[in-house]
Amino acid sequence: MRVALVNPHWTFENSIYFGCRAPHLPLELGYSKLLLDEAGHETLLVDAHLEGHSSQVAADIVAEFQPDMTVLTTAPTYLFWRCAPPELRVPRIFLDELDGRGGQIVIVGPHGSATPGTTLRKLGADVVVRGECEEIVAQIAASDDISAVPSIAFIRDGEIVVAGPPHSARFVDLAALQWPSAWLKRHSHHHHRFDRKPVGPGAEVEASRGCPYSCTFCAKVDFRDKYRRRDLSILLDEIDGLIAQGVTYIYFIDEIFLPQKPLLEALVPRPVSFGVQTRIDLWKPEMLDLLGAAGCVSIEAGVESLTAEGRAMLDKNCHVSTDELAERLLLARRSVPFVQANLIKIAGDDPGSVERWRDRLQSNGVWANDPVPLYPYPSSPDYRRMWGEPDDFAWERAHAHYLAQFDHFSDIQEERPLALAELETVCRA
């Protein structure tokens, strides 16, 4: 089978999107290509965002390949499945340009994982994959009977058929990804690095998947939930391959980068810097020192609330005090050039106390962001606590709630977000 895998050219005008807007490696499509190639399929991987292709150009490239199946993602790489753009306008624009020339259309990403029916309807696709996608994409390509494939949804006789719960991949033994050198040369972005201007290409790597915690705000119920750690030898093979191609910085996209001494010790002699997202309460002083010695130059640490009550309300399961969190952030800053404490806008957190805490950290070299409003993604416990299981209007409901709740937005959003119906005009068939 001939399979095209597409990361569209992302644009975010008037979106609530919280993630970085620079291109990142499409890891989920890279894994899918790896498994498809191993099974003997002929594949084409198109990253319109990284390669700078318009939707029309990307669609023409795919059409020229004459695929039997086209796989399209609804979020800009696995890194941002938990905070994806709610709107589906970018994938729909690409499909409109493709105009029936892509064979069977298979959608992967957080939207189809949480709300398969509405994703099929808005995109006019043939199949959506629910959950982690690489293994299921390979099964779809190998199957003569789509109804025999688990963790998908499709339309039959005008009705939505949902075949099983979201998929959790084995992951731990996925082979090392290899990327075209031309892509890496274009990948000048060093994600979440602020200690210096980028020198040399950057890349994204996945060392673990999932998280053992269940914070209420985290959109991971339907994907990348169960914690798994990738085989260290495979992970190091991938990192060494990137270094050989000139990569000087990698970002671990793990939901939570847990302390792992063997990995950190293996990174110490390797000529590469890296960034992580983690929980600072899980790190002891000696492990923070090793983290810095291993080459970590950026930490994004989830603190969320500055009160024990606020953290308990978010189900953070945090066993240290606010003062202890501050001390560990300051300890990390001794050996890591950039350390950030992530804060969420929580009712009950005193604005004056928040500002004083931020001022204290920032005066000692640790950045603490302006608290970000919560968006109740359909794959988060918060959404299900408020409204129950997601239905066909889950994204609209979450979006309207978010826009109505706040009279101003965070310092990472450049434009006031529009209503979802306005953003998705192209999706209204």
N, C-alpha and C positions, 0 to 999 in steps of 0.2 A: 504493500500500500504506500502511496505517496502522501506524506503528512506535512502540512505547513504549520508552524508554531509562531504566533504573532504577539508581540508586545506593541500596542499601538502608540501613536505619538500623543503623549499626555499633555493636556492643557487644563488649567484650573481656575479660569476666570469666574469670580463670584462663587467659588466653592468654599465649603467649610473645611476643606482638606487641611489636616494638620501636618502631614508628612513633608519631607524634603522634596522640592520640585525638580531637582537635578536628575539626570538619568542614572539608573543603577542596574546592575546585571540582573537579568530575569531568571533567577535561580530555578523557579518551578518549571519553566520551559526548558532550561538547561538539563534538569534531571529527566524530564519527559523525553527529550531528544536522545539522551544517553540510553534509556531503556528501549526506545523505539529502534535506535540503531542496532542495539544488541540483538533485537528480535528480527533484524533483516529488513526493516522498512526503510524507504528512502525519505529523508527529512530535509526540510528547509526551515531554518530559524531566522526570523526577521524581527529586529528590534528597531522599530521606527523611531522611538524616542532617542535611543543612543546613537543611531546612525543618521538622525536628522531628516528622516523621510516624512513627507506629508502623508496624510491618510490616503490620498489618491495614488501617490507613488508607491506606497507600501502595498496597496491593493493590487496595483498593476504587477508588482514583483511576484506577489503570491499567485495571481492569475496566470502569469507566464509559466510558473512551475507546474500548473495544472494538477493541483492536489485532489486526492479523493476525500481528504478530511482536513479541515482547518481548525486549529485550536487557538482560542483567543482568551486572554486574561482580562479580568475586570478590575484589577488593581495593579499599581506599578511595582511589581516584584513582591515576593514573599515578605520582604521587610515591612511592607505597609498593608498587609492583609488586615491587621488589627485596627488600622485607622484609614481605611480606604476612602476615596471620594464616594459619597453616597450615590451620586448621579451616575447614570450609565450612558451619558451622551457620547463620550469618546469611543467606546467600543461600537456603539450603534452607528456613528459616523463612518468608522472604518468598514463596517458591514454594508452600509449603504453604498460606499465606493466599490466594494468587492462585487456587489450586485449579482449574487448567485454564481460567481465563478470559483468558489472555494470548496465545492463538494459539500460533504456533511459538516455542519458547523457545531463545534463542541466548545462550550464556555466553561472556563475554570475561574475560581476566585471566591471571595467571601460572599458575594451577592447570591450566587447560585447555591452556595453551601447553606445559607440561612433561609433564603426565600426562593426556592427553585422555580415555582410557578410564575411569580412576577418577573423573574429574570428571563425565562423563556418568552414570556409575553412581550416584554419591552424590547428584547433584542431579536425576536423572530428566529431564534436558534433551534437546532434540532435536538441537542442534548446539553444538559448542564451536569458537571461533576460536583458532587457534594463532598466537601472536605479536602484533604490533601490529595493532590491530583495526579502525580506522576505515574503511580502504579495503575490507576484507573484509566488514564489516557492510553496506556499500553494495552490494557484489556479491551478497550473499545476498538482499537485498531486491529486486534487479533480476532474479534468476535464477528460471526455471521448473524448472530441474533442479539440485538441490543438489549432485549429484555432479560438476557442472562447475565448482564454485567451489574454488579452491585454498586451502590452509592452514586446513582445517577438519577436524573429526572428527564422525561421526554413527553411528547404529546402523541397520543394514540387515539384515533377516532374523535378528535376534538377535546379529549380529556387529558389532564395532567397525570402522568404516572410517576410516582416517586418510589424508587427501588432501593429501600434500605436507608440506614442512617449515614451520616457523614463518615468518610473513610479516614482512618488513622494509619499512615504508612509505616512500614518497618523502619525505614530511614537509616538505621545505625550502620548498615553496610553499603549504602549508596556509594558508587565509585567516585573517584575524584573528577570534578568538572574541569573541562578545558575550554578556553575561550579563544576566539580568533585574536591574533596579536593586533590587528587593525582596530578591533573593538576596544581593547585595553588602552591603546594609544589615545583613543578618543575619550576614555574614561579618566579625565583629569580631576574629577571631583573626589575629594577625600571626605566621606560622609561624617558629619558631626565632628570635624576637626577644626579647632580655632586657635591652636597654639602657634601656628605658622602658616604661611602660604604653601599650597601644595607644590611639591617637587616630585615629579614622576607620576605614573599612573596609580589610581586607586582601584580597589575591587571589593566585592562583598563575598563573605564566606559564612557557611552555616556549620557551627560546631555542635550545637544541640538543637532540639526542637521541642516546643511545648514548655510548660511551666508547672511546678508542683503546687503553686498557689492558685487561689480562686478569687482574686480581687473583683469587686462588683462591677467596676467600670471597664474591665478588660474584655475586648471582643475576641474571644477564643473558644467559646462553647462548641462551635461547629467545625473548628479546624485548629490544628497546631495546639492541641490542648494537653494531651498526655506527655510527660517529660521523657525524652530519650536523648542519649548522648552518642554522637557519631564515633565510630572506631578511630582511635587516635592515629594509627598508621595511615589510614586513608586520608584523614584530615590533613596530616602533615605532607602527604604526597601532593594534595591540591595546593597547599600553601607554597611548597617548594616549586611547583610548576609556575605559579604566579610570579614568584620572585625571579625565576629564570627568564620570564617574559618582561621583566623590568618593573614590576609592581613594587612600590615602596610603602604602601599603606593598605591595610585591609580593615574592613569593619565587620565584626561578628554580628550577624543579624538575629542571633538567638533571642527569643522572647525574654530570657533571663540568662545572663552569663554567670553561671555559678562558679565558685572557687574550684579549680581543678589543677592541683599542683603539677602532675605530669605534663599537662599541656603547657603551662606557664614555663616550666623548666626547659621544655623543648624549644620554646620560642626565644629564650634568652640569647642564644648564639646566632639566631637567624636575623639577617639584615632587613627587618621590616618593622614598621610601627603599626599600631592597631587601636581601634576604639571599640567600646562595649556599652551595652545597656544592662544594668544590674540593680540589685538591692544592696545598699551600702551596709545595712544591718547584718548581712551574712558574712562580712569580711572581717577577719582578725587583723591586727596591725602587721604581723609578719607576712600575711598573705597579700596585704596591700603593698608592702614593700616589694614582694616578688612580682606583683602585677606591674609595677612600674619598671622593675629591672627587665621584665620580659618584653618591654617595648610599648606598653599601653600609654597613649598620649591623650585619650579622651574617655571620660566616664560620664554616662547619662544615668543618674541614680534616681529611682522612683521613691520619693518621700511622700508626695501627694498631699497630706494634711499635717499641720503643725500641732495638732492635739491628739492625745491618745484616743479620745472619743471619736474624732473624725476618722482616724485610721481604723478603728474598730468598726465604724459604720461602713467603711469600704472593704471590710474583711481582709485587711492587710496581714493579719496574723503577725504583727510586729511586736517583738518582745523587748525592745529598748526604748528609752525615753527620747523626747525631742532633743534634749541637750546632748544625749549620747549620739544621736544621728548627726548632729552638727559636728561633734568631735571627730567622728569617723570620716566625715567629708573633709575636714581639715587635715586629718592624718593622710588621707589619700592624696591631697594636694601637695604633700611633701615630695612625692615621687612621680606624680602624673600631672602634666602641664595644664590640662583643662578638666575641671570637674564641675558638673552641673547637677543641681538638685531640682527634680521635676516637681512642680506643685500643681494641684488641681483646685479649682474654685469650689470650696465646700461651705455650705450654709453653716454658720456657727463659728467659723474661723474668724477671729477678730482682725480686721484689715490693718490696724495699727501694729498688732503683734507680728503679723506677717511681714510688714515692711521693716520692722526692727530686726527680725530674724534674717531677712534678705540682706539688709545693710551690714549686719555682722559678718555674714558669710562673704559677701562681695568685698568687704574691706580687707578680707584675708585671702582673696584670690579665688573664691569658689562662687560660681554663678548660680543664682536661684531665679528661675523665670517668674514673670508675672503669672499668677495662677490662671490656668487654662479652664474654660468652662467645660463641663462634662457633656459629651454627646452619647446618648444611649443607643449605641449600635445594636442592631437586632441580634447579634451573636454575643451580647454581654448579659450577665446576670441582672444588671440594672434594668435593661429593657424588659426582661421576663418578670421581674418583680413588679414593674408598673403595669404591664399590659398582657402578660402571659406569653404563650408561644407566638412567634412571628407569623403574621398572615400576609396576604398579598399587598397590604398597604403599610407594612411595618416600616419601611424606609421613609415614607411620607409622614407617618405618625411621629417617628423619632426626629425627623427634620423640623417639623412644625413645632414640636415641643422645645427643641433647642433654640430656635429663632425667637420663640415667645418668652423664653425664660430669662434672657439677658438683654440689657439695654446697651451693652458695649462688649466688644470681643477682645481676644488676647492680642499681645504684641507680635504674634507670629502670623496673624491674618492681615493681609494687605487691603482687602476689599470687604465691604459688607456682603455676607452671603445672601443669595437669592433663594426663594422657595424652590423646592425640588421640582415642582411642575414646570417652573420657568426654565430650570437648568435642563430638563429632560424633554423639551419640546420635540426634539427629533425622535424621541422614543415613543411618541404617542401615535401609534399606527391607526 
